[in-house]
Amino acid sequence: MKSYIHATISSSLAWAGNIYDLLLMTYVYYYIMRAFSLSYFEVSILFALGLIGRVIGGIIFGKYADSIGRKPVLIIGTGGYAIFQGLMAFSPNVFLLFIFRAIEGIFMGAEWTAGTVIAYEQAPRSLKGFVTGIVQAGYGIGYALTGITYLVFLSMISDWRLFLLMGATPLILLPYVQLKVKESIVKTSKIRINYKGYLSILLKATLGMSGMFITYFAVFGNYPTIATDYAKMPEAILGILMTIANLLLAFSFILFGRLADRVNKKKLILMGLIGLLVSLPLSVPALSQLVNLYIMVLGTLMFSFFTGFWPVMPLLLADAVPLEVRGFLSGFAYNFGGLAGGIANIILGAIESIYGIDALSKAINIIGFTAIVMVFVSIITWPKSGSKAKIILQA
């Protein structure tokens, strides 16, 4: 089997485990709040720490991935987030619960920084978009697995510690990565890179990825709460919907990734943005009078599908910068986007705690539409392909 196939499989599964561990806790907010006497605002901070930690992990491990190699960072990141998810399940107090979550986030940032890049670099030129889409499909697979786990544990969901412990399962990936994945060729020359030369494209990439994360986590970071408390959706239907919607998301990632090899990447992203504009208010009705379970299900499926443009954004950045800075710039932009999504989720948690569930639904729509505009601005100001794909040295 060709080396890029092993790199793609391992990166996809590691990313699936990453997302699985990030979102698993959203199903048991109520039980965590009750166990540690937390408010919805405080549990939103707990969720966001996973995204905040990613920025630190992306910055630290992004440079290591550019110097010591992608493979060891992929192993460290995957093993790290799985271990600390397991430790969260055994947290004896709220302090350690929050600490474990933050450290877990750091390792999550390490995994994405190395995993996506190693698959992209080993893929044939004609398949780079397709491979990137497959890796990003791990996102949908990971979230779909949370829905399956929720359905399995539905009769005993109050045992939230055992439920969270399932997040340690990505540890089984490590032997496969060690034995089957080859290292990308990383230049380790001691030239001094002028990172300021990439500031403009980094800012545009960070703006676009921030908008993507904010829109997505505004909806799916709060969807179990919106569905059950606001729309009174039966729990079994919620679990089935999350599974189907995210399997559709995984398919969409692959589809958009493949199209990116043949169609203008900016046009693909703009098409996805239009789809999100239409589906967002259907998935999360802004007014309780507009709640209709059938429309919500349709809107959520549409929202998941059109989120499929997501892998095209990091692909644009990877195409635009040289190998020597790709790990750091990709890791920073993507994980800072996650930070923005985490901050937005904290804000939404505060709104729910102060004003209630009705205000939360309205705020999701407002924040989501604003974030979609952010992505649009990033794309229309994006430089021509390859304009920065050269090494910029310090004087």
Protein Blocks (a to p, Z undefined) as FASTA:
>chain_A
ZZklmmmmmmmmmmmmmmmmmmmmmmmmmmmmmmnopafklmmmmmmmmmmmmmmmmmmm
mmmmmmnopklmmmmmmmmmmmmmmmmmmocbfklmmmmmmmmmmmmmmmmmmmmmmmmm
mpcfklmmmmmmmmmmmmmmmmmmmmmmmmmmmmmmmmmmlmmmmmmmmmmmmmmmmmmp
ccddddfbfbdcdfklmmmmmmmmmmmmmmmmmmmmmmmmmmmmmmmmmnopafklmmmm
mmmmmmmmmmmmmmmmmmmmmpcfklmmmmmmmmmmmmmmmmmcfbfklgcfklmmmmmm
mmmmmmmmmmmmmmmmmmmpcfklmmmmmmmmmmmmmmmmmmmmmmmmmmmmmnojklmm
mmmmmmmmmmmmmmmmmmmmpccehklmcccddZZ
